[in-house]
Amino acid sequence: PRIISTFEEKWIQNILEEPYLEKIAEDGYFDALDGKKLHFVFYRAENPRGNIAVCHGFTESAEKFREMCWYFHHMGLNVFALDNRGHGYSHRHNSAPEVVHIKYFDQYVDDLQKFVKKVIKEKAPELPLYLYSHSMGGAISVQHMQKYPGVFSKVILSAPMIKAKTAGIPEPVTKFVTRLFILLGKEKEKVIGYKGFNPDRTYEESHDTSKARFDYYHSKRKLNEKYQTSAPSYRWVN
């Protein structure tokens, strides 16, 4: 259900929540299995009753989920928001800030497990652990539960990316075409048909259901190149 407009307006105007989050937020980095630096934000709760990890979607970032982190924090949870590799302030396998590139999808899964062991368990090892994930983060979470069962007590899947959307093109064709571009040495390049980040994009052109929230995050994206990821590489799609 949509949050009532008065609270939404208060949030976007930064009357209370943003200064409060800035005060309690702790930025950090940890080493993934391949040694790459991955970024996270930790929101520490007073007398916490649990820990919750936040795993964002494709072309998003931990920054986009600050409002969600605020809710979880006020439920008495320590919140650990991860920038998946290729997003936000985490390591990128290519130099183009708009393109998300990854060598293989299982890297996301192993990154999440290392995040749990290296960061969450070291900061608050005795508390129950939950996971909130959205879109691509949902795909990561499902595969994580298969590969590392029993790590999380409960998992929330918000619009999980269970199957790739290939715009009407048969999946075998998509796999063949992307594989061909990989063999041609274009694995890190942006997939044809995807536009770059558009600073002039409007709410009406988006898939959002809240103009206030769209304006809030889009204004941050315009000012920070780290949040301007907007397209996949051929390797990512493959």
Helices and strands as residue ranges (DSSP letters): H 5-12, H 17-24, E 25-31, E 37-43, E 50-55, G 62-65, H 66-73, E 77-82, E 99-100, H 106-115, I 116-120, H 121-123, E 129-134, H 136-147, E 154-158, H 171-183, G 203-205, H 211-223, G 225-227, E 231-232, H 234-237
